[in-house]
């Protein structure tokens, strides 16, 4: 939620930091980190922030990752 607030305020650099933090898993979380982690929301948020920062290399990487998640018709 903090990253979304920062994005709303157009503070994309700090939003990206918070998005990365959201991908972390506590060490003492029951069984631990699941095998198939769904970071789709974080990837979309990262893509949005990066597109606003005009960083083409990172944006291309995010778009490639998201295109692999898209359902095939």
PDB file of N, CA, C and O in Angstrom:
ATOM      1  N   UNK A   1       0.826  -1.186   0.000  1.00  0.00           N
ATOM      2  CA  UNK A   1       0.000   0.000   0.000  1.00  0.00           C
ATOM      3  C   UNK A   1       0.873   1.255   0.000  1.00  0.00           C
ATOM      4  O   UNK A   1       0.524   2.260  -0.618  1.00  0.00           O
ATOM      5  N   UNK A   2       1.994   1.191   0.685  1.00  0.00           N
ATOM      6  CA  UNK A   2       2.873   2.359   0.731  1.00  0.00           C
ATOM      7  C   UNK A   2       3.394   2.681  -0.667  1.00  0.00           C
ATOM      8  O   UNK A   2       3.492   3.852  -1.034  1.00  0.00           O
ATOM      9  N   UNK A   3       3.724   1.670  -1.440  1.00  0.00           N
ATOM     10  CA  UNK A   3       4.203   1.894  -2.803  1.00  0.00           C
ATOM     11  C   UNK A   3       3.119   2.555  -3.645  1.00  0.00           C
ATOM     12  O   UNK A   3       3.416   3.449  -4.438  1.00  0.00           O
ATOM     13  N   UNK A   4       1.874   2.132  -3.486  1.00  0.00           N
ATOM     14  CA  UNK A   4       0.769   2.739  -4.232  1.00  0.00           C
ATOM     15  C   UNK A   4       0.605   4.212  -3.860  1.00  0.00           C
ATOM     16  O   UNK A   4       0.343   5.047  -4.726  1.00  0.00           O
ATOM     17  N   UNK A   5       0.759   4.527  -2.584  1.00  0.00           N
ATOM     18  CA  UNK A   5       0.667   5.918  -2.152  1.00  0.00           C
ATOM     19  C   UNK A   5       1.795   6.746  -2.769  1.00  0.00           C
ATOM     20  O   UNK A   5       1.575   7.873  -3.213  1.00  0.00           O
ATOM     21  N   UNK A   6       2.997   6.183  -2.793  1.00  0.00           N
ATOM     22  CA  UNK A   6       4.132   6.887  -3.376  1.00  0.00           C
ATOM     23  C   UNK A   6       3.948   7.083  -4.880  1.00  0.00           C
ATOM     24  O   UNK A   6       4.331   8.118  -5.425  1.00  0.00           O
ATOM     25  N   UNK A   7       3.366   6.095  -5.543  1.00  0.00           N
ATOM     26  CA  UNK A   7       3.090   6.227  -6.970  1.00  0.00           C
ATOM     27  C   UNK A   7       2.086   7.345  -7.218  1.00  0.00           C
ATOM     28  O   UNK A   7       2.226   8.118  -8.165  1.00  0.00           O
ATOM     29  N   UNK A   8       1.088   7.424  -6.372  1.00  0.00           N
ATOM     30  CA  UNK A   8       0.076   8.480  -6.494  1.00  0.00           C
ATOM     31  C   UNK A   8       0.722   9.854  -6.362  1.00  0.00           C
ATOM     32  O   UNK A   8       0.313  10.809  -7.022  1.00  0.00           O
ATOM     33  N   UNK A   9       1.745   9.946  -5.496  1.00  0.00           N
ATOM     34  CA  UNK A   9       2.470  11.202  -5.287  1.00  0.00           C
ATOM     35  C   UNK A   9       3.593  11.407  -6.305  1.00  0.00           C
ATOM     36  O   UNK A   9       4.354  12.369  -6.208  1.00  0.00           O
ATOM     37  N   UNK A  10       3.695  10.492  -7.287  1.00  0.00           N
ATOM     38  CA  UNK A  10       4.704  10.544  -8.351  1.00  0.00           C
ATOM     39  C   UNK A  10       6.132  10.428  -7.821  1.00  0.00           C
ATOM     40  O   UNK A  10       7.070  10.965  -8.410  1.00  0.00           O
ATOM     41  N   UNK A  11       6.279   9.728  -6.716  1.00  0.00           N
ATOM     42  CA  UNK A  11       7.601   9.466  -6.144  1.00  0.00           C
ATOM     43  C   UNK A  11       7.980   8.032  -6.536  1.00  0.00           C
ATOM     44  O   UNK A  11       7.948   7.121  -5.709  1.00  0.00           O
ATOM     45  N   UNK A  12       8.334   7.857  -7.793  1.00  0.00           N
ATOM     46  CA  UNK A  12       8.534   6.528  -8.355  1.00  0.00           C
ATOM     47  C   UNK A  12       9.783   5.839  -7.814  1.00  0.00           C
ATOM     48  O   UNK A  12       9.801   4.617  -7.668  1.00  0.00           O
ATOM     49  N   UNK A  13      10.814   6.604  -7.518  1.00  0.00           N
ATOM     50  CA  UNK A  13      12.049   6.010  -6.988  1.00  0.00           C
ATOM     51  C   UNK A  13      11.783   5.320  -5.654  1.00  0.00           C
ATOM     52  O   UNK A  13      12.198   4.178  -5.460  1.00  0.00           O
ATOM     53  N   UNK A  14      11.099   5.995  -4.733  1.00  0.00           N
ATOM     54  CA  UNK A  14      10.773   5.402  -3.439  1.00  0.00           C
ATOM     55  C   UNK A  14       9.745   4.285  -3.583  1.00  0.00           C
ATOM     56  O   UNK A  14       9.791   3.298  -2.848  1.00  0.00           O
ATOM     57  N   UNK A  15       8.823   4.437  -4.521  1.00  0.00           N
ATOM     58  CA  UNK A  15       7.828   3.386  -4.763  1.00  0.00           C
ATOM     59  C   UNK A  15       8.517   2.098  -5.181  1.00  0.00           C
ATOM     60  O   UNK A  15       8.153   1.018  -4.715  1.00  0.00           O
ATOM     61  N   UNK A  16       9.517   2.204  -6.065  1.00  0.00           N
ATOM     62  CA  UNK A  16      10.248   1.013  -6.502  1.00  0.00           C
ATOM     63  C   UNK A  16      10.950   0.327  -5.338  1.00  0.00           C
ATOM     64  O   UNK A  16      11.005  -0.902  -5.284  1.00  0.00           O
ATOM     65  N   UNK A  17      11.483   1.105  -4.411  1.00  0.00           N
ATOM     66  CA  UNK A  17      12.118   0.526  -3.227  1.00  0.00           C
ATOM     67  C   UNK A  17      11.099  -0.255  -2.400  1.00  0.00           C
ATOM     68  O   UNK A  17      11.393  -1.355  -1.932  1.00  0.00           O
ATOM     69  N   UNK A  18       9.914   0.304  -2.219  1.00  0.00           N
ATOM     70  CA  UNK A  18       8.875  -0.360  -1.436  1.00  0.00           C
ATOM     71  C   UNK A  18       8.333  -1.596  -2.142  1.00  0.00           C
ATOM     72  O   UNK A  18       7.978  -2.579  -1.492  1.00  0.00           O
ATOM     73  N   UNK A  19       8.270  -1.550  -3.455  1.00  0.00           N
ATOM     74  CA  UNK A  19       7.820  -2.727  -4.213  1.00  0.00           C
ATOM     75  C   UNK A  19       8.808  -3.871  -4.007  1.00  0.00           C
ATOM     76  O   UNK A  19       8.399  -5.014  -3.803  1.00  0.00           O
ATOM     77  N   UNK A  20      10.089  -3.577  -4.057  1.00  0.00           N
ATOM     78  CA  UNK A  20      11.102  -4.617  -3.834  1.00  0.00           C
ATOM     79  C   UNK A  20      11.015  -5.172  -2.416  1.00  0.00           C
ATOM     80  O   UNK A  20      11.160  -6.376  -2.207  1.00  0.00           O
ATOM     81  N   UNK A  21      10.781  -4.301  -1.449  1.00  0.00           N
ATOM     82  CA  UNK A  21      10.632  -4.769  -0.066  1.00  0.00           C
ATOM     83  C   UNK A  21       9.431  -5.702   0.086  1.00  0.00           C
ATOM     84  O   UNK A  21       9.457  -6.625   0.900  1.00  0.00           O
ATOM     85  N   UNK A  22       8.383  -5.462  -0.697  1.00  0.00           N
ATOM     86  CA  UNK A  22       7.178  -6.287  -0.580  1.00  0.00           C
ATOM     87  C   UNK A  22       7.397  -7.710  -1.069  1.00  0.00           C
ATOM     88  O   UNK A  22       6.589  -8.595  -0.788  1.00  0.00           O
ATOM     89  N   UNK A  23       8.478  -7.937  -1.795  1.00  0.00           N
ATOM     90  CA  UNK A  23       8.769  -9.284  -2.305  1.00  0.00           C
ATOM     91  C   UNK A  23       9.492 -10.152  -1.277  1.00  0.00           C
ATOM     92  O   UNK A  23       9.685 -11.347  -1.502  1.00  0.00           O
ATOM     93  N   UNK A  24       9.889  -9.560  -0.156  1.00  0.00           N
ATOM     94  CA  UNK A  24      10.619 -10.308   0.868  1.00  0.00           C
ATOM     95  C   UNK A  24       9.708 -11.221   1.672  1.00  0.00           C
ATOM     96  O   UNK A  24       8.504 -10.990   1.782  1.00  0.00           O
ATOM     97  N   UNK A  25      10.309 -12.260   2.229  1.00  0.00           N
ATOM     98  CA  UNK A  25       9.577 -13.225   3.051  1.00  0.00           C
ATOM     99  C   UNK A  25      10.267 -13.342   4.404  1.00  0.00           C
ATOM    100  O   UNK A  25      11.485 -13.512   4.463  1.00  0.00           O
ATOM    101  N   UNK A  26       9.502 -13.255   5.494  1.00  0.00           N
ATOM    102  CA  UNK A  26      10.105 -13.445   6.818  1.00  0.00           C
ATOM    103  C   UNK A  26      10.688 -14.848   6.954  1.00  0.00           C
ATOM    104  O   UNK A  26      10.144 -15.811   6.414  1.00  0.00           O
ATOM    105  N   UNK A  27      11.786 -14.954   7.673  1.00  0.00           N
ATOM    106  CA  UNK A  27      12.432 -16.255   7.841  1.00  0.00           C
ATOM    107  C   UNK A  27      11.579 -17.223   8.659  1.00  0.00           C
ATOM    108  O   UNK A  27      11.623 -18.430   8.422  1.00  0.00           O
ATOM    109  N   UNK A  28      10.825 -16.729   9.592  1.00  0.00           N
ATOM    110  CA  UNK A  28      10.050 -17.587  10.491  1.00  0.00           C
ATOM    111  C   UNK A  28       8.568 -17.591  10.131  1.00  0.00           C
ATOM    112  O   UNK A  28       7.714 -17.388  10.994  1.00  0.00           O
ATOM    113  N   UNK A  29       8.270 -17.817   8.877  1.00  0.00           N
ATOM    114  CA  UNK A  29       6.891 -17.797   8.409  1.00  0.00           C
ATOM    115  C   UNK A  29       6.424 -19.232   8.153  1.00  0.00           C
ATOM    116  O   UNK A  29       6.363 -19.670   7.004  1.00  0.00           O
ATOM    117  N   UNK A  30       6.104 -19.943   9.192  1.00  0.00           N
ATOM    118  CA  UNK A  30       5.579 -21.303   9.040  1.00  0.00           C
ATOM    119  C   UNK A  30       6.462 -22.160   8.170  1.00  0.00           C
ATOM    120  O   UNK A  30       7.599 -22.468   8.528  1.00  0.00           O
ATOM    121  N   UNK A  31       5.932 -22.545   7.022  1.00  0.00           N
ATOM    122  CA  UNK A  31       6.656 -23.412   6.088  1.00  0.00           C
ATOM    123  C   UNK A  31       7.709 -22.649   5.303  1.00  0.00           C
ATOM    124  O   UNK A  31       8.550 -23.266   4.649  1.00  0.00           O
ATOM    125  N   UNK A  32       7.683 -21.325   5.350  1.00  0.00           N
ATOM    126  CA  UNK A  32       8.655 -20.530   4.603  1.00  0.00           C
ATOM    127  C   UNK A  32       8.094 -20.056   3.282  1.00  0.00           C
ATOM    128  O   UNK A  32       6.884 -20.087   3.061  1.00  0.00           O
ATOM    129  N   UNK A  33       8.967 -19.623   2.419  1.00  0.00           N
ATOM    130  CA  UNK A  33       8.576 -19.078   1.134  1.00  0.00           C
ATOM    131  C   UNK A  33       8.016 -20.186   0.241  1.00  0.00           C
ATOM    132  O   UNK A  33       8.634 -21.242   0.108  1.00  0.00           O
ATOM    133  N   UNK A  34       6.841 -19.952  -0.377  1.00  0.00           N
ATOM    134  CA  UNK A  34       6.281 -20.963  -1.277  1.00  0.00           C
ATOM    135  C   UNK A  34       7.128 -21.095  -2.545  1.00  0.00           C
ATOM    136  O   UNK A  34       7.874 -20.183  -2.901  1.00  0.00           O
ATOM    137  N   UNK A  35       7.007 -22.212  -3.205  1.00  0.00           N
ATOM    138  CA  UNK A  35       7.793 -22.453  -4.416  1.00  0.00           C
ATOM    139  C   UNK A  35       7.390 -21.522  -5.554  1.00  0.00           C
ATOM    140  O   UNK A  35       8.248 -20.907  -6.187  1.00  0.00           O
ATOM    141  N   UNK A  36       6.094 -21.415  -5.817  1.00  0.00           N
ATOM    142  CA  UNK A  36       5.599 -20.588  -6.924  1.00  0.00           C
ATOM    143  C   UNK A  36       5.031 -19.289  -6.366  1.00  0.00           C
ATOM    144  O   UNK A  36       3.850 -19.211  -6.029  1.00  0.00           O
ATOM    145  N   UNK A  37       5.877 -18.282  -6.273  1.00  0.00           N
ATOM    146  CA  UNK A  37       5.466 -16.994  -5.747  1.00  0.00           C
ATOM    147  C   UNK A  37       4.874 -16.169  -6.876  1.00  0.00           C
ATOM    148  O   UNK A  37       5.475 -16.053  -7.944  1.00  0.00           O
ATOM    149  N   UNK A  38       3.703 -15.598  -6.647  1.00  0.00           N
ATOM    150  CA  UNK A  38       3.048 -14.763  -7.651  1.00  0.00           C
ATOM    151  C   UNK A  38       3.372 -13.298  -7.375  1.00  0.00           C
ATOM    152  O   UNK A  38       2.794 -12.686  -6.477  1.00  0.00           O
ATOM    153  N   UNK A  39       4.287 -12.747  -8.142  1.00  0.00           N
ATOM    154  CA  UNK A  39       4.676 -11.348  -8.008  1.00  0.00           C
ATOM    155  C   UNK A  39       4.095 -10.497  -9.136  1.00  0.00           C
ATOM    156  O   UNK A  39       4.662  -9.460  -9.480  1.00  0.00           O
ATOM    157  N   UNK A  40       2.982 -10.921  -9.707  1.00  0.00           N
ATOM    158  CA  UNK A  40       2.396 -10.218 -10.844  1.00  0.00           C
ATOM    159  C   UNK A  40       2.073  -8.770 -10.505  1.00  0.00           C
ATOM    160  O   UNK A  40       2.391  -7.870 -11.282  1.00  0.00           O
ATOM    161  N   UNK A  41       1.451  -8.532  -9.366  1.00  0.00           N
ATOM    162  CA  UNK A  41       1.098  -7.169  -8.987  1.00  0.00           C
ATOM    163  C   UNK A  41       2.348  -6.301  -8.861  1.00  0.00           C
ATOM    164  O   UNK A  41       2.380  -5.170  -9.345  1.00  0.00           O
ATOM    165  N   UNK A  42       3.371  -6.841  -8.210  1.00  0.00           N
ATOM    166  CA  UNK A  42       4.609  -6.085  -8.070  1.00  0.00           C
ATOM    167  C   UNK A  42       5.240  -5.805  -9.441  1.00  0.00           C
ATOM    168  O   UNK A  42       5.804  -4.733  -9.659  1.00  0.00           O
ATOM    169  N   UNK A  43       5.142  -6.770 -10.360  1.00  0.00           N
ATOM    170  CA  UNK A  43       5.707  -6.569 -11.698  1.00  0.00           C
ATOM    171  C   UNK A  43       4.963  -5.464 -12.450  1.00  0.00           C
ATOM    172  O   UNK A  43       5.592  -4.636 -13.109  1.00  0.00           O
ATOM    173  N   UNK A  44       3.639  -5.446 -12.360  1.00  0.00           N
ATOM    174  CA  UNK A  44       2.876  -4.391 -13.016  1.00  0.00           C
ATOM    175  C   UNK A  44       3.190  -3.025 -12.409  1.00  0.00           C
ATOM    176  O   UNK A  44       3.344  -2.040 -13.132  1.00  0.00           O
ATOM    177  N   UNK A  45       3.283  -2.970 -11.088  1.00  0.00           N
ATOM    178  CA  UNK A  45       3.596  -1.704 -10.427  1.00  0.00           C
ATOM    179  C   UNK A  45       5.003  -1.242 -10.802  1.00  0.00           C
ATOM    180  O   UNK A  45       5.229  -0.054 -11.035  1.00  0.00           O
ATOM    181  N   UNK A  46       5.946  -2.183 -10.860  1.00  0.00           N
ATOM    182  CA  UNK A  46       7.312  -1.844 -11.263  1.00  0.00           C
ATOM    183  C   UNK A  46       7.326  -1.324 -12.697  1.00  0.00           C
ATOM    184  O   UNK A  46       7.984  -0.328 -12.997  1.00  0.00           O
ATOM    185  N   UNK A  47       6.606  -1.994 -13.569  1.00  0.00           N
ATOM    186  CA  UNK A  47       6.524  -1.556 -14.963  1.00  0.00           C
ATOM    187  C   UNK A  47       5.980  -0.150 -15.092  1.00  0.00           C
ATOM    188  O   UNK A  47       6.480   0.644 -15.889  1.00  0.00           O
ATOM    189  N   UNK A  48       4.963   0.161 -14.315  1.00  0.00           N
ATOM    190  CA  UNK A  48       4.376   1.503 -14.346  1.00  0.00           C
ATOM    191  C   UNK A  48       5.396   2.544 -13.887  1.00  0.00           C
ATOM    192  O   UNK A  48       5.586   3.567 -14.545  1.00  0.00           O
ATOM    193  N   UNK A  49       6.049   2.279 -12.758  1.00  0.00           N
ATOM    194  CA  UNK A  49       7.038   3.226 -12.227  1.00  0.00           C
ATOM    195  C   UNK A  49       8.191   3.420 -13.199  1.00  0.00           C
ATOM    196  O   UNK A  49       8.637   4.544 -13.430  1.00  0.00           O
ATOM    197  N   UNK A  50       8.667   2.328 -13.762  1.00  0.00           N
ATOM    198  CA  UNK A  50       9.794   2.401 -14.682  1.00  0.00           C
ATOM    199  C   UNK A  50       9.397   3.156 -15.949  1.00  0.00           C
ATOM    200  O   UNK A  50      10.199   3.912 -16.497  1.00  0.00           O
ATOM    201  N   UNK A  51       8.165   2.956 -16.415  1.00  0.00           N
ATOM    202  CA  UNK A  51       7.722   3.671 -17.616  1.00  0.00           C
ATOM    203  C   UNK A  51       7.678   5.169 -17.360  1.00  0.00           C
ATOM    204  O   UNK A  51       7.934   5.962 -18.266  1.00  0.00           O
ATOM    205  N   UNK A  52       7.360   5.557 -16.147  1.00  0.00           N
ATOM    206  CA  UNK A  52       7.337   6.974 -15.792  1.00  0.00           C
ATOM    207  C   UNK A  52       8.745   7.534 -15.650  1.00  0.00           C
ATOM    208  O   UNK A  52       8.966   8.723 -15.882  1.00  0.00           O
ATOM    209  N   UNK A  53       9.697   6.693 -15.272  1.00  0.00           N
ATOM    210  CA  UNK A  53      11.087   7.127 -15.128  1.00  0.00           C
ATOM    211  C   UNK A  53      11.825   7.094 -16.465  1.00  0.00           C
ATOM    212  O   UNK A  53      12.953   7.577 -16.564  1.00  0.00           O
ATOM    213  N   UNK A  54      11.203   6.534 -17.478  1.00  0.00           N
ATOM    214  CA  UNK A  54      11.797   6.457 -18.822  1.00  0.00           C
ATOM    215  C   UNK A  54      13.102   5.660 -18.832  1.00  0.00           C
ATOM    216  O   UNK A  54      14.116   6.114 -19.363  1.00  0.00           O
ATOM    217  N   UNK A  55      13.063   4.466 -18.236  1.00  0.00           N
ATOM    218  CA  UNK A  55      14.243   3.584 -18.232  1.00  0.00           C
ATOM    219  C   UNK A  55      13.953   2.420 -19.180  1.00  0.00           C
ATOM    220  O   UNK A  55      13.397   1.409 -18.749  1.00  0.00           O
ATOM    221  N   UNK A  56      14.315   2.537 -20.461  1.00  0.00           N
ATOM    222  CA  UNK A  56      13.907   1.544 -21.461  1.00  0.00           C
ATOM    223  C   UNK A  56      14.438   0.137 -21.221  1.00  0.00           C
ATOM    224  O   UNK A  56      13.741  -0.832 -21.523  1.00  0.00           O
ATOM    225  N   UNK A  57      15.634  -0.006 -20.695  1.00  0.00           N
ATOM    226  CA  UNK A  57      16.195  -1.348 -20.489  1.00  0.00           C
ATOM    227  C   UNK A  57      15.398  -2.113 -19.438  1.00  0.00           C
ATOM    228  O   UNK A  57      15.053  -3.276 -19.646  1.00  0.00           O
ATOM    229  N   UNK A  58      15.108  -1.471 -18.319  1.00  0.00           N
ATOM    230  CA  UNK A  58      14.347  -2.129 -17.260  1.00  0.00           C
ATOM    231  C   UNK A  58      12.914  -2.347 -17.713  1.00  0.00           C
ATOM    232  O   UNK A  58      12.329  -3.388 -17.414  1.00  0.00           O
ATOM    233  N   UNK A  59      12.341  -1.396 -18.420  1.00  0.00           N
ATOM    234  CA  UNK A  59      10.972  -1.543 -18.909  1.00  0.00           C
ATOM    235  C   UNK A  59      10.854  -2.729 -19.862  1.00  0.00           C
ATOM    236  O   UNK A  59       9.866  -3.462 -19.809  1.00  0.00           O
ATOM    237  N   UNK A  60      11.835  -2.929 -20.725  1.00  0.00           N
ATOM    238  CA  UNK A  60      11.817  -4.063 -21.650  1.00  0.00           C
ATOM    239  C   UNK A  60      11.859  -5.381 -20.883  1.00  0.00           C
ATOM    240  O   UNK A  60      11.168  -6.332 -21.248  1.00  0.00           O
ATOM    241  N   UNK A  61      12.660  -5.443 -19.830  1.00  0.00           N
ATOM    242  CA  UNK A  61      12.745  -6.652 -19.010  1.00  0.00           C
ATOM    243  C   UNK A  61      11.410  -6.945 -18.334  1.00  0.00           C
ATOM    244  O   UNK A  61      10.958  -8.090 -18.321  1.00  0.00           O
ATOM    245  N   UNK A  62      10.781  -5.919 -17.774  1.00  0.00           N
ATOM    246  CA  UNK A  62       9.483  -6.098 -17.105  1.00  0.00           C
ATOM    247  C   UNK A  62       8.425  -6.523 -18.121  1.00  0.00           C
ATOM    248  O   UNK A  62       7.648  -7.439 -17.852  1.00  0.00           O
ATOM    249  N   UNK A  63       8.385  -5.874 -19.280  1.00  0.00           N
ATOM    250  CA  UNK A  63       7.403  -6.239 -20.304  1.00  0.00           C
ATOM    251  C   UNK A  63       7.582  -7.669 -20.766  1.00  0.00           C
ATOM    252  O   UNK A  63       6.598  -8.363 -21.023  1.00  0.00           O
ATOM    253  N   UNK A  64       8.828  -8.126 -20.876  1.00  0.00           N
ATOM    254  CA  UNK A  64       9.097  -9.504 -21.272  1.00  0.00           C
ATOM    255  C   UNK A  64       8.572 -10.472 -20.218  1.00  0.00           C
ATOM    256  O   UNK A  64       7.949 -11.481 -20.551  1.00  0.00           O
ATOM    257  N   UNK A  65       8.824 -10.166 -18.952  1.00  0.00           N
ATOM    258  CA  UNK A  65       8.365 -11.024 -17.855  1.00  0.00           C
ATOM    259  C   UNK A  65       6.836 -11.075 -17.816  1.00  0.00           C
ATOM    260  O   UNK A  65       6.255 -12.141 -17.613  1.00  0.00           O
ATOM    261  N   UNK A  66       6.182  -9.919 -18.013  1.00  0.00           N
ATOM    262  CA  UNK A  66       4.720  -9.873 -17.969  1.00  0.00           C
ATOM    263  C   UNK A  66       4.100 -10.572 -19.177  1.00  0.00           C
ATOM    264  O   UNK A  66       3.038 -11.182 -19.057  1.00  0.00           O
ATOM    265  N   UNK A  67       4.744 -10.490 -20.329  1.00  0.00           N
ATOM    266  CA  UNK A  67       4.194 -11.149 -21.521  1.00  0.00           C
ATOM    267  C   UNK A  67       4.193 -12.665 -21.352  1.00  0.00           C
ATOM    268  O   UNK A  67       3.339 -13.351 -21.914  1.00  0.00           O
ATOM    269  N   UNK A  68       5.134 -13.186 -20.589  1.00  0.00           N
ATOM    270  CA  UNK A  68       5.178 -14.637 -20.330  1.00  0.00           C
ATOM    271  C   UNK A  68       4.049 -15.066 -19.409  1.00  0.00           C
ATOM    272  O   UNK A  68       3.651 -16.231 -19.412  1.00  0.00           O
ATOM    273  N   UNK A  69       3.527 -14.127 -18.615  1.00  0.00           N
ATOM    274  CA  UNK A  69       2.421 -14.434 -17.693  1.00  0.00           C
ATOM    275  C   UNK A  69       1.066 -14.343 -18.368  1.00  0.00           C
ATOM    276  O   UNK A  69       0.090 -14.917 -17.884  1.00  0.00           O
ATOM    277  N   UNK A  70       0.995 -13.621 -19.492  1.00  0.00           N
ATOM    278  CA  UNK A  70      -0.289 -13.405 -20.171  1.00  0.00           C
ATOM    279  C   UNK A  70      -0.827 -14.733 -20.695  1.00  0.00           C
ATOM    280  O   UNK A  70      -0.061 -15.554 -21.198  1.00  0.00           O
ATOM    281  N   UNK A  71      -2.147 -14.953 -20.580  1.00  0.00           N
ATOM    282  CA  UNK A  71      -2.732 -16.198 -21.087  1.00  0.00           C
ATOM    283  C   UNK A  71      -2.625 -16.276 -22.609  1.00  0.00           C
ATOM    284  O   UNK A  71      -2.798 -15.280 -23.311  1.00  0.00           O
ATOM    285  N   UNK A  72      -2.345 -17.447 -23.089  1.00  0.00           N
ATOM    286  CA  UNK A  72      -2.223 -17.687 -24.532  1.00  0.00           C
ATOM    287  C   UNK A  72      -3.596 -18.049 -25.100  1.00  0.00           C
ATOM    288  O   UNK A  72      -4.305 -18.885 -24.540  1.00  0.00           O
ATOM    289  N   UNK A  73      -3.966 -17.411 -26.218  1.00  0.00           N
ATOM    290  CA  UNK A  73      -5.263 -17.691 -26.861  1.00  0.00           C
ATOM    291  C   UNK A  73      -5.073 -18.453 -28.120  1.00  0.00           C
ATOM    292  O   UNK A  73      -6.047 -18.778 -28.798  1.00  0.00           O
TER     293      UNK A  73
END
